[in-house]
Amino acid sequence: MKELKDIKLAVIGLGYVGLPLAVEFGKYRDVIGFDINKARVTELENGHDSTLEVEDEMLRLASRLSYSSDVPALKECNTYIVTVPTPIDDANAPDLSPLEKASEMLGAVIKQGDLVIFESTVYPGATEEICVPIIERSSGLVFNHGFFVGYSPERINPGDKVNTLTKILKITSGSTPEIADLVDDLYDSIITAGTHKASSIKVAEAAKVIENTQRDLNIAIINEFAKIFNRLDIDTQEVLNAAGTKWNFLPFKPGLVGGHCISVDPYYLTYKAKEVGYQPEVILAGRRINDGMGAYVATELVKAVSKKKIHIDEARVLVLGFTFKGDCPDVRNTKIIDMINELKSFNMQVDVYDDWADADEVKHEYGVELTATLDNGVYDAIVLAVDHQEFKLWGEEKIRALGKKNHVLYDVKYVLPIGCSDLRL
C-alpha cells in the first residue's frame, strides 16, 4: 500500500471542479491535469482559465502542475482524481456516460495497487456499482486487490471567491479502512478547513446528493411563497425581511434554479429511490416548482405588459443576464432559456445581454444570439434575470433608460431596492 509521499497524482477533467483542485495540489506536488478537450489544455498551458474560476496568477503559482490530453501520459501516475460532469438526460434521468468513459479510460492505464478517487456527484452506490465493474473489465484487475477506490464529493461553488476550495471542509472516503485514511490524508494536505472521513463510500455519496437536494427544496418553498404573495399583492422581499428577524429563519430567496448541481442532483437521488421501490414525493414536488419558474416568470411579465396596454405581439423584451448565477460565466443548465422560450411563444421579440457569458457557447448550446450593444428607449419590457454586479452598478435609472416611455421592469433577482421595479418575483 502506497503512502502519501509516494502518490503520483493526475486530475481527470479540468472544468470548474478539476482545475482548482489540480492547481492547489500543483503547488506542493507533481500533478498531471488531464482533459480530453485539447483546446482547454492549450488554453491552460498558455496561462489562462476561460471559466475565470482560477486567476492567471494562481495558475502560475502551481509550478508543479502540467497539462495533457494524451492518455498514455497518465501511466506514470498511480492516483487519479476524477472530476467529470454528471448531468441528466431529457427524461431527467442520470447521464453517467462521462463517468463511464472516464472509468473505462482509467482501466486501460492503471497498474497494480493504483487508486482512483471520484468527485463527481452521483446517487448512493454508483461508484461501486457502475464505475468499479467498468474499471475491472478494462484493467483486468480485481477491486480492492489490484486497485482501490475513494470518493470525495466536490463542493465547489462556481464564481465564489470567498468560499474557495481550501476553505470548504472536505468529505472523504475509501474502499478499505487503509485507503480511507490515505484519501483523507491526501486531501488534508491542501484543505485548510479540514476533512470529514465518512464511514463508507455510499455515505459520502449520499451526503453530497442531499446537500443540494435540501437547498433545492428550500428555494422551492420560497418560490411557492412568492407565487402566493404575488396573488395577495404583497412584496415577497418585504415578507422575507420581516420573517428573517427571527434567529432560525433560513435566508433563502426566490428565483430560477439552474446550473449543474442544485437543479440536477435531486434527480440522482430520486432515480435511486425509485430503483429500490420508494416513490419520492417532496423532492419531486420541489423540482416541479423550480423547473416551472422560467415559464411562470414569463407569464407574469406578459400579464404586466398587457396591464400597461402594451401590444404583446412582437413587443420587444430585453433579458439582462443569461448565466445560471451572478458574476459567473457558467451557462450550463441555465433556466433563463425557459423564460426566453416562453416569451417567444407569445411572439415577443427577445434580446439577451450578458457580458459574462461566452457568445459562441450560448449560440451553440441554446441557439441564442447575445446582444453586444444596447440602445436607449427601445424596449417594451426589461427583465433583470441575473444579479451580476454590473447590473447593480447600473442602477434603476440606467436600466429604465433602455425602455420606452411606457415599459415594464421586472426584477427577478432583487437586483434593485424595493420599489424600484414594476414587478418582482
C-alpha positions as CSV (number, residue, x, y, z in Angstrom):
1,M,0.0,0.0,0.0
2,K,1.4,3.4,-1.0
3,E,2.0,6.2,1.4
4,L,1.2,9.9,0.9
5,K,4.7,10.7,-0.2
6,D,4.6,8.0,-2.9
7,I,1.4,9.4,-4.6
8,K,1.9,10.5,-8.3
9,L,-1.3,12.4,-9.0
10,A,-3.5,13.0,-12.0
11,V,-6.7,15.1,-12.1
12,I,-9.1,13.9,-14.8
13,G,-11.3,16.8,-16.1
14,L,-10.2,20.4,-15.9
15,G,-13.5,22.3,-15.5
16,Y,-14.9,24.3,-12.6
17,V,-14.1,21.5,-10.2
18,G,-11.0,19.8,-11.5
19,L,-8.9,22.8,-12.3
20,P,-8.9,24.4,-8.8
21,L,-8.1,21.0,-7.4
22,A,-5.2,20.4,-9.8
23,V,-3.9,23.9,-9.2
24,E,-3.9,23.6,-5.4
25,F,-2.2,20.2,-5.5
26,G,0.2,21.5,-8.1
27,K,1.6,24.0,-5.6
28,Y,3.0,21.1,-3.5
29,R,3.4,18.0,-5.6
30,D,3.8,16.9,-9.3
31,V,0.3,16.7,-10.9
32,I,-0.9,16.0,-14.4
33,G,-4.0,17.9,-15.2
34,F,-5.8,15.8,-17.9
35,D,-8.7,16.9,-20.2
36,I,-9.9,15.3,-23.5
37,N,-10.5,18.9,-24.8
38,K,-7.2,19.8,-26.4
39,A,-8.2,23.4,-26.8
40,R,-8.8,23.6,-23.0
41,V,-5.4,22.1,-22.4
42,T,-3.7,24.6,-24.7
43,E,-5.5,27.5,-23.1
44,L,-4.3,26.4,-19.6
45,E,-0.8,25.8,-20.9
46,N,-0.9,29.4,-22.1
47,G,-1.7,30.5,-18.6
48,H,-5.4,31.4,-18.7
49,D,-8.7,29.9,-17.5
50,S,-11.7,30.9,-19.5
51,T,-14.1,29.8,-16.8
52,L,-12.5,32.5,-14.6
53,E,-12.5,30.1,-11.7
54,V,-8.8,30.3,-11.3
55,E,-6.9,33.6,-11.8
56,D,-3.9,33.7,-14.1
57,E,-1.5,34.4,-11.2
58,M,-2.8,31.3,-9.3
59,L,-2.1,29.2,-12.4
60,R,1.5,30.4,-12.3
61,L,1.9,29.5,-8.7
62,A,1.0,25.9,-9.4
63,S,4.6,25.3,-10.6
64,R,4.4,21.5,-10.4
65,L,1.2,21.2,-12.5
66,S,1.5,20.1,-16.1
67,Y,-1.4,19.6,-18.6
68,S,-2.1,16.9,-21.1
69,S,-4.8,15.4,-23.3
70,D,-2.6,12.3,-24.0
71,V,-4.0,9.2,-22.3
72,P,-0.7,7.3,-22.3
73,A,0.9,10.1,-20.2
74,L,-1.4,9.1,-17.3
75,K,0.5,5.8,-17.0
76,E,3.2,7.5,-15.0
77,C,0.7,8.3,-12.2
78,N,-0.7,5.9,-9.6
79,T,-3.5,8.0,-8.1
80,Y,-6.3,9.6,-10.2
81,I,-9.0,12.1,-9.1
82,V,-12.0,12.0,-11.5
83,T,-13.9,15.3,-11.8
84,V,-16.0,14.8,-14.9
85,P,-19.6,16.2,-15.1
86,T,-22.7,14.0,-14.2
87,P,-25.6,15.6,-16.0
88,I,-29.2,14.4,-16.5
89,D,-30.8,13.5,-19.8
90,D,-34.0,14.8,-21.4
91,A,-36.1,12.5,-19.2
92,N,-34.4,13.8,-16.0
93,A,-32.5,10.5,-15.5
94,P,-28.8,10.4,-14.6
95,D,-26.5,10.5,-17.5
96,L,-23.4,8.6,-16.3
97,S,-21.7,8.4,-19.7
98,P,-18.9,10.9,-18.9
99,L,-18.2,8.9,-15.7
100,E,-18.4,5.6,-17.5
101,K,-16.0,6.8,-20.3
102,A,-13.5,8.1,-17.7
103,S,-13.7,4.8,-15.8
104,E,-13.0,2.8,-19.0
105,M,-10.1,5.1,-19.9
106,L,-8.5,4.7,-16.5
107,G,-9.0,1.0,-16.5
108,A,-6.7,0.9,-19.6
109,V,-3.9,2.7,-17.8
110,I,-4.0,1.8,-14.1
111,K,-1.5,-0.7,-12.6
112,Q,-1.4,-3.0,-9.6
113,G,-2.1,-1.1,-6.4
114,D,-3.3,2.2,-8.1
115,L,-6.1,4.4,-6.6
116,V,-9.0,6.1,-8.3
117,I,-10.8,8.8,-6.4
118,F,-14.2,10.0,-7.7
119,E,-15.5,13.6,-7.0
120,S,-18.5,13.6,-9.4
121,T,-21.9,13.8,-7.8
122,V,-23.8,10.5,-8.1
123,Y,-26.5,8.6,-6.3
124,P,-25.5,6.3,-3.4
125,G,-23.9,3.2,-4.7
126,A,-22.9,4.4,-8.2
127,T,-19.2,4.4,-7.6
128,E,-19.1,0.7,-6.6
129,E,-22.0,-0.4,-8.8
130,I,-21.1,1.4,-12.0
131,C,-17.5,2.6,-12.0
132,V,-15.8,-0.2,-10.3
133,P,-17.0,-3.0,-12.7
134,I,-16.0,-0.9,-15.7
135,I,-12.5,-0.5,-14.3
136,E,-12.3,-4.2,-13.5
137,R,-13.3,-5.1,-17.1
138,S,-11.0,-2.6,-18.7
139,S,-8.0,-3.3,-16.5
140,G,-8.3,-7.0,-15.7
141,L,-7.6,-6.1,-12.1
142,V,-9.7,-7.1,-9.1
143,F,-11.3,-4.4,-6.9
144,N,-9.6,-4.0,-3.5
145,H,-6.8,-6.3,-4.5
146,G,-5.5,-5.0,-7.8
147,F,-6.8,-1.4,-7.5
148,F,-8.6,0.7,-4.9
149,V,-11.3,3.4,-5.0
150,G,-12.1,6.5,-3.0
151,Y,-14.9,9.1,-3.1
152,S,-14.6,12.7,-2.0
153,P,-17.6,14.8,-3.4
154,E,-16.8,18.2,-4.8
155,R,-18.2,21.2,-3.0
156,I,-17.0,23.9,-5.4
157,N,-19.3,27.0,-5.7
158,P,-18.6,28.4,-9.2
159,G,-17.8,32.1,-9.1
160,D,-17.5,32.2,-5.3
161,K,-14.2,34.0,-4.4
162,V,-14.7,33.7,-0.7
163,N,-15.7,30.1,-0.1
164,T,-12.9,28.6,-2.2
165,L,-11.6,25.0,-2.4
166,T,-9.3,25.0,0.6
167,K,-11.8,26.8,2.8
168,I,-14.6,24.3,2.4
169,L,-14.5,21.2,4.6
170,K,-14.0,18.1,2.5
171,I,-15.8,14.8,2.9
172,T,-13.6,11.8,2.2
173,S,-14.0,8.0,2.0
174,G,-12.2,4.9,0.7
175,S,-13.0,1.3,-0.3
176,T,-10.9,-0.1,2.6
177,P,-10.0,1.4,6.0
178,E,-6.4,1.9,4.9
179,I,-7.5,3.6,1.6
180,A,-9.9,5.8,3.5
181,D,-7.0,7.0,5.7
182,L,-4.9,7.6,2.6
183,V,-7.6,9.6,0.8
184,D,-8.2,11.6,3.9
185,D,-4.5,12.4,4.3
186,L,-4.2,13.4,0.6
187,Y,-7.0,16.0,0.8
188,D,-6.0,17.1,4.3
189,S,-2.6,18.1,2.8
190,I,-4.4,21.0,0.9
191,I,-7.7,21.6,2.6
192,T,-7.1,24.1,5.4
193,A,-10.8,23.8,6.6
194,G,-10.2,20.2,7.4
195,T,-11.8,16.9,6.4
196,H,-14.6,14.6,7.5
197,K,-13.9,10.9,6.9
198,A,-17.2,9.1,6.1
199,S,-17.6,5.5,7.2
200,S,-18.2,4.3,3.6
201,I,-18.3,5.5,0.0
202,K,-22.1,5.2,0.0
203,V,-22.4,7.5,3.0
204,A,-20.2,10.1,1.2
205,E,-22.2,9.8,-2.0
206,A,-25.5,10.2,-0.1
207,A,-24.2,13.2,1.9
208,K,-23.3,15.0,-1.3
209,V,-26.5,14.4,-3.1
210,I,-28.7,15.6,-0.2
211,E,-26.8,18.8,0.2
212,N,-28.1,20.3,-3.0
213,T,-31.4,18.5,-2.7
214,Q,-32.1,20.2,0.6
215,R,-31.1,23.6,-0.9
216,D,-33.4,22.9,-3.9
217,L,-36.3,22.3,-1.6
218,N,-35.6,25.4,0.4
219,I,-35.7,27.5,-2.7
220,A,-38.8,25.7,-3.9
221,I,-40.8,26.7,-0.8
222,I,-39.7,30.3,-1.2
223,N,-40.7,30.2,-4.8
224,E,-44.1,28.9,-3.8
225,F,-44.4,31.7,-1.2
226,A,-43.6,34.2,-3.9
227,K,-46.4,32.9,-6.1
228,I,-48.9,33.2,-3.2
229,F,-47.7,36.7,-2.2
230,N,-47.9,37.9,-5.8
231,R,-51.6,37.0,-5.8
232,L,-52.0,38.7,-2.5
233,D,-50.2,41.8,-3.8
234,I,-47.5,41.6,-1.1
235,D,-43.9,42.2,-1.8
236,T,-42.1,38.9,-1.2
237,Q,-38.8,40.5,-0.2
238,E,-40.5,42.6,2.5
239,V,-42.0,39.5,3.9
240,L,-38.7,37.7,3.9
241,N,-37.0,40.7,5.6
242,A,-39.6,40.6,8.3
243,A,-39.5,36.9,8.8
244,G,-35.7,37.0,8.7
245,T,-35.7,38.9,12.0
246,K,-36.2,35.5,13.7
247,W,-32.9,33.8,14.5
248,N,-33.7,30.5,13.0
249,F,-35.4,31.6,9.7
250,L,-33.4,30.5,6.8
251,P,-32.4,33.3,4.4
252,F,-33.4,31.9,1.0
253,K,-34.7,33.9,-1.9
254,P,-37.0,33.0,-4.8
255,G,-35.5,32.6,-8.3
256,L,-34.7,30.5,-11.3
257,V,-32.8,27.4,-10.1
258,G,-30.3,26.3,-12.8
259,G,-26.7,25.2,-13.0
260,H,-25.0,21.8,-12.9
261,C,-25.8,21.0,-9.2
262,I,-28.9,22.2,-7.5
263,S,-31.2,21.6,-10.4
264,V,-29.6,18.2,-11.3
265,D,-28.6,16.4,-8.1
266,P,-32.2,15.8,-6.7
267,Y,-32.9,13.7,-9.8
268,Y,-30.0,11.4,-9.0
269,L,-31.4,10.7,-5.6
270,T,-35.0,10.2,-6.8
271,Y,-33.7,7.9,-9.5
272,K,-32.1,5.6,-7.0
273,A,-35.1,5.9,-4.7
274,K,-37.4,4.6,-7.4
275,E,-34.9,1.8,-8.2
276,V,-35.2,0.4,-4.7
277,G,-39.0,0.7,-4.6
278,Y,-39.6,4.1,-3.0
279,Q,-41.6,6.8,-4.7
280,P,-40.3,10.2,-3.6
281,E,-42.8,12.9,-3.1
282,V,-41.4,16.0,-1.5
283,I,-38.2,16.1,-3.6
284,L,-40.0,15.8,-6.9
285,A,-42.6,18.4,-5.8
286,G,-39.8,20.9,-5.2
287,R,-38.3,20.0,-8.6
288,R,-41.6,20.7,-10.3
289,I,-42.0,24.1,-8.7
290,N,-38.4,25.1,-9.6
291,D,-38.4,23.7,-13.1
292,G,-41.6,25.7,-13.8
293,M,-40.3,29.0,-12.6
294,G,-39.0,30.1,-16.0
295,A,-42.4,29.8,-17.6
296,Y,-44.0,31.4,-14.6
297,V,-41.8,34.5,-14.8
298,A,-42.5,34.8,-18.5
299,T,-46.3,34.6,-17.9
300,E,-46.2,37.2,-15.1
301,L,-44.3,39.5,-17.4
302,V,-46.8,39.1,-20.2
303,K,-49.6,39.9,-17.8
304,A,-47.8,43.1,-16.6
305,V,-47.2,44.2,-20.2
306,S,-50.9,43.6,-21.0
307,K,-52.0,45.7,-18.0
308,K,-49.9,48.6,-19.3
309,K,-51.8,48.4,-22.6
310,I,-48.6,47.4,-24.5
311,H,-49.3,45.3,-27.5
312,I,-47.9,41.8,-26.7
313,D,-47.5,40.6,-30.2
314,E,-44.0,41.5,-31.3
315,A,-43.2,43.5,-28.2
316,R,-39.5,43.9,-27.6
317,V,-38.1,42.4,-24.4
318,L,-34.6,42.8,-23.1
319,V,-33.4,40.0,-20.8
320,L,-30.4,41.1,-18.7
321,G,-28.3,38.1,-17.9
322,F,-28.1,34.5,-19.2
323,T,-25.7,32.6,-17.0
324,F,-27.2,30.4,-14.3
325,K,-25.9,32.7,-11.5
326,G,-24.4,36.1,-11.0
327,D,-20.8,37.1,-11.7
328,C,-20.1,33.7,-13.2
329,P,-19.6,32.7,-16.9
330,D,-21.2,29.3,-16.4
331,V,-24.3,28.8,-18.7
332,R,-24.8,25.1,-18.1
333,N,-28.5,24.2,-17.5
334,T,-29.4,27.9,-17.2
335,K,-33.1,28.3,-16.6
336,I,-33.1,31.7,-18.3
337,I,-33.6,29.8,-21.6
338,D,-37.0,28.5,-20.3
339,M,-38.2,32.1,-19.8
340,I,-36.9,33.2,-23.2
341,N,-38.6,30.3,-25.0
342,E,-41.9,31.0,-23.2
343,L,-41.7,34.7,-24.1
344,K,-41.1,33.8,-27.7
345,S,-44.1,31.6,-27.7
346,F,-46.2,34.8,-27.2
347,N,-44.5,36.1,-30.4
348,M,-42.4,38.6,-28.4
349,Q,-39.0,39.7,-29.7
350,V,-36.4,38.9,-27.1
351,D,-32.9,40.3,-26.9
352,V,-30.4,38.9,-24.4
353,Y,-27.4,40.8,-22.9
354,D,-24.8,39.2,-20.8
355,D,-21.1,40.2,-20.9
356,W,-20.2,37.3,-18.6
357,A,-21.4,34.6,-21.0
358,D,-19.5,33.3,-24.0
359,A,-21.5,34.3,-27.0
360,D,-20.3,31.3,-29.1
361,E,-21.1,28.8,-26.4
362,V,-24.6,30.4,-25.9
363,K,-25.2,30.2,-29.6
364,H,-24.0,26.6,-29.9
365,E,-25.8,25.2,-26.8
366,Y,-29.0,27.2,-26.9
367,G,-29.3,28.8,-30.3
368,V,-29.5,32.3,-28.7
369,E,-27.6,35.3,-30.2
370,L,-26.4,37.5,-27.4
371,T,-26.8,41.3,-28.0
372,A,-23.4,43.0,-27.8
373,T,-24.7,46.6,-27.6
374,L,-27.8,48.3,-26.0
375,D,-29.7,51.3,-27.2
376,N,-31.9,53.5,-25.0
377,G,-35.6,53.8,-25.5
378,V,-36.0,50.6,-27.4
379,Y,-37.7,48.0,-25.1
380,D,-41.3,47.4,-24.0
381,A,-40.1,45.2,-21.1
382,I,-36.8,44.6,-19.3
383,V,-36.1,41.6,-17.2
384,L,-33.3,41.6,-14.6
385,A,-32.8,37.9,-14.8
386,V,-29.3,37.5,-13.2
387,D,-27.8,39.5,-10.4
388,H,-24.5,40.4,-12.0
389,Q,-22.6,43.2,-10.1
390,E,-22.6,45.1,-13.4
391,F,-26.4,45.5,-13.3
392,K,-26.4,46.5,-9.7
393,L,-23.9,49.3,-10.5
394,W,-26.1,50.4,-13.4
395,G,-29.0,51.2,-11.1
396,E,-32.6,51.8,-11.9
397,E,-32.1,55.0,-13.9
398,K,-29.7,53.4,-16.4
399,I,-31.7,50.3,-16.8
400,R,-35.0,52.0,-17.2
401,A,-33.4,54.3,-19.9
402,L,-33.2,51.2,-22.1
403,G,-37.0,51.0,-22.1
404,K,-39.6,53.0,-24.0
405,K,-41.5,55.7,-22.1
406,N,-44.2,53.1,-21.3
407,H,-42.4,49.9,-20.3
408,V,-42.3,47.2,-17.6
409,L,-39.2,46.5,-15.5
410,Y,-39.3,43.0,-13.9
411,D,-36.6,42.4,-11.2
412,V,-36.5,38.7,-10.9
413,K,-33.3,38.6,-8.8
414,Y,-33.9,41.5,-6.5
415,V,-31.0,43.5,-8.0
416,L,-32.7,46.8,-7.2
417,P,-34.0,48.1,-3.9
418,I,-37.7,47.6,-3.1
419,G,-39.9,50.0,-5.0
420,C,-37.6,50.5,-8.0
421,S,-39.2,48.0,-10.3
422,D,-42.7,47.4,-11.6
423,L,-42.6,43.7,-10.9
424,R,-40.7,41.4,-8.6
425,L,-40.7,37.7,-8.1
